[in-house]
Each structure stands twice: as structure tokens, then as C-alpha cells.
Amino acid sequence: MERRLTTIRALDVVGYSGLMAAYVNLTSVLGELGRLEEAREVLFQEPGFTIRAYTAGLVYRNPADVVKIAEGLRRAGLPG
């Protein structure tokens, strides 16, 4: 999990900061790690964000990955 966090932060450094998916994954990982204040700071930049709307458009080979992302976002306190 720390490796995912490092990778996502590296995307931000190299200029991929506009990618919503990178921010969502960063928030999810921070939520999973219990770093809730940091997680909330990341996605408070996106007004109207909901977990349901975001995950509705996700297609992963393993549906459990979508569940894991959603759970991290819930732990971070983002709206369902």
C-alpha cells in the first residue's frame, strides 16, 4: 500500500496532477492507511464528488478492486 501511495504522489510530481483517477486512488490509499486528514484534503478539491458516481464508471478485471477503492474512500469520509 505504501508503494501505491508513493507511485501516485510521483504522478503528481511529474505533472499528472490533473488526472482525477490519480487523486481518487491517492485518497483511497490514504483512507486505507487511516491518514484521514490528508485524504480529505485531496478530494475536497472536487466539489460534488460521490463514491457511487465515480465507481459506476469503473471497469476493472477484478471487481473486488472497485470495492477496495470505494472502501478506502468511505474510510476517508467521502460521500457515498
C-alpha positions as protocol buffer text, in pm:
chain_id: "A"
residue {
  index: 1
  type: MET
  ca { x: 0 y: 0 z: 0 }
}
residue {
  index: 2
  type: GLU
  ca { x: 281 y: 244 z: 76 }
}
residue {
  index: 3
  type: ARG
  ca { x: 419 y: 163 z: -269 }
}
residue {
  index: 4
  type: ARG
  ca { x: 86 y: 264 z: -428 }
}
residue {
  index: 5
  type: LEU
  ca { x: 95 y: 586 z: -230 }
}
residue {
  index: 6
  type: THR
  ca { x: 449 y: 663 z: -347 }
}
residue {
  index: 7
  type: THR
  ca { x: 357 y: 592 z: -709 }
}
residue {
  index: 8
  type: ILE
  ca { x: 52 y: 816 z: -701 }
}
residue {
  index: 9
  type: ARG
  ca { x: 244 y: 1100 z: -540 }
}
residue {
  index: 10
  type: ALA
  ca { x: 511 y: 1060 z: -807 }
}
residue {
  index: 11
  type: LEU
  ca { x: 246 y: 1111 z: -1076 }
}
residue {
  index: 12
  type: ASP
  ca { x: 164 y: 1443 z: -917 }
}
residue {
  index: 13
  type: VAL
  ca { x: 529 y: 1548 z: -920 }
}
residue {
  index: 14
  type: VAL
  ca { x: 576 y: 1470 z: -1289 }
}
residue {
  index: 15
  type: GLY
  ca { x: 271 y: 1662 z: -1397 }
}
residue {
  index: 16
  type: TYR
  ca { x: -20 y: 1422 z: -1398 }
}
residue {
  index: 17
  type: SER
  ca { x: -195 y: 1621 z: -1127 }
}
residue {
  index: 18
  type: GLY
  ca { x: -499 y: 1682 z: -1347 }
}
residue {
  index: 19
  type: LEU
  ca { x: -596 y: 1316 z: -1358 }
}
residue {
  index: 20
  type: MET
  ca { x: -895 y: 1260 z: -1134 }
}
residue {
  index: 21
  type: ALA
  ca { x: -818 y: 887 z: -1112 }
}
residue {
  index: 22
  type: ALA
  ca { x: -479 y: 958 z: -954 }
}
residue {
  index: 23
  type: TYR
  ca { x: -640 y: 1175 z: -688 }
}
residue {
  index: 24
  type: VAL
  ca { x: -915 y: 925 z: -621 }
}
residue {
  index: 25
  type: ASN
  ca { x: -664 y: 643 z: -579 }
}
residue {
  index: 26
  type: LEU
  ca { x: -445 y: 859 z: -357 }
}
residue {
  index: 27
  type: THR
  ca { x: -746 y: 940 z: -140 }
}
residue {
  index: 28
  type: SER
  ca { x: -846 y: 575 z: -123 }
}
residue {
  index: 29
  type: VAL
  ca { x: -497 y: 463 z: -19 }
}
residue {
  index: 30
  type: LEU
  ca { x: -474 y: 737 z: 243 }
}
residue {
  index: 31
  type: GLY
  ca { x: -814 y: 628 z: 375 }
}
residue {
  index: 32
  type: GLU
  ca { x: -698 y: 266 z: 397 }
}
residue {
  index: 33
  type: LEU
  ca { x: -389 y: 380 z: 587 }
}
residue {
  index: 34
  type: GLY
  ca { x: -601 y: 579 z: 831 }
}
residue {
  index: 35
  type: ARG
  ca { x: -447 y: 908 z: 719 }
}
residue {
  index: 36
  type: LEU
  ca { x: -789 y: 1068 z: 707 }
}
residue {
  index: 37
  type: GLU
  ca { x: -700 y: 1434 z: 726 }
}
residue {
  index: 38
  type: GLU
  ca { x: -465 y: 1403 z: 429 }
}
residue {
  index: 39
  type: ALA
  ca { x: -723 y: 1201 z: 238 }
}
residue {
  index: 40
  type: ARG
  ca { x: -994 y: 1463 z: 284 }
}
residue {
  index: 41
  type: GLU
  ca { x: -764 y: 1742 z: 168 }
}
residue {
  index: 42
  type: VAL
  ca { x: -703 y: 1568 z: -163 }
}
residue {
  index: 43
  type: LEU
  ca { x: -1063 y: 1533 z: -281 }
}
residue {
  index: 44
  type: PHE
  ca { x: -1215 y: 1838 z: -120 }
}
residue {
  index: 45
  type: GLN
  ca { x: -1077 y: 1999 z: -436 }
}
residue {
  index: 46
  type: GLU
  ca { x: -1354 y: 1823 z: -632 }
}
residue {
  index: 47
  type: PRO
  ca { x: -1697 y: 1961 z: -540 }
}
residue {
  index: 48
  type: GLY
  ca { x: -1988 y: 1724 z: -586 }
}
residue {
  index: 49
  type: PHE
  ca { x: -1773 y: 1409 z: -579 }
}
residue {
  index: 50
  type: THR
  ca { x: -1956 y: 1093 z: -471 }
}
residue {
  index: 51
  type: ILE
  ca { x: -1822 y: 741 z: -442 }
}
residue {
  index: 52
  type: ARG
  ca { x: -2126 y: 597 z: -619 }
}
residue {
  index: 53
  type: ALA
  ca { x: -2095 y: 823 z: -922 }
}
residue {
  index: 54
  type: TYR
  ca { x: -1721 y: 762 z: -952 }
}
residue {
  index: 55
  type: THR
  ca { x: -1731 y: 382 z: -913 }
}
residue {
  index: 56
  type: ALA
  ca { x: -2028 y: 346 z: -1152 }
}
residue {
  index: 57
  type: GLY
  ca { x: -1793 y: 418 z: -1441 }
}
residue {
  index: 58
  type: LEU
  ca { x: -1508 y: 193 z: -1330 }
}
residue {
  index: 59
  type: VAL
  ca { x: -1432 y: -127 z: -1518 }
}
residue {
  index: 60
  type: TYR
  ca { x: -1171 y: -349 z: -1357 }
}
residue {
  index: 61
  type: ARG
  ca { x: -1083 y: -707 z: -1440 }
}
residue {
  index: 62
  type: ASN
  ca { x: -1131 y: -789 z: -1073 }
}
residue {
  index: 63
  type: PRO
  ca { x: -1450 y: -626 z: -934 }
}
residue {
  index: 64
  type: ALA
  ca { x: -1302 y: -657 z: -583 }
}
residue {
  index: 65
  type: ASP
  ca { x: -1061 y: -378 z: -680 }
}
residue {
  index: 66
  type: VAL
  ca { x: -1353 y: -137 z: -722 }
}
residue {
  index: 67
  type: VAL
  ca { x: -1486 y: -242 z: -382 }
}
residue {
  index: 68
  type: LYS
  ca { x: -1145 y: -179 z: -227 }
}
residue {
  index: 69
  type: ILE
  ca { x: -1123 y: 170 z: -379 }
}
residue {
  index: 70
  type: ALA
  ca { x: -1474 y: 252 z: -259 }
}
residue {
  index: 71
  type: GLU
  ca { x: -1396 y: 130 z: 93 }
}
residue {
  index: 72
  type: GLY
  ca { x: -1085 y: 348 z: 116 }
}
residue {
  index: 73
  type: LEU
  ca { x: -1290 y: 646 z: 3 }
}
residue {
  index: 74
  type: ARG
  ca { x: -1558 y: 570 z: 264 }
}
residue {
  index: 75
  type: ARG
  ca { x: -1292 y: 547 z: 535 }
}
residue {
  index: 76
  type: ALA
  ca { x: -1166 y: 887 z: 420 }
}
residue {
  index: 77
  type: GLY
  ca { x: -1513 y: 1023 z: 487 }
}
residue {
  index: 78
  type: LEU
  ca { x: -1618 y: 1099 z: 132 }
}
residue {
  index: 79
  type: PRO
  ca { x: -1988 y: 1091 z: 50 }
}
residue {
  index: 80
  type: GLY
  ca { x: -2139 y: 770 z: -83 }
}
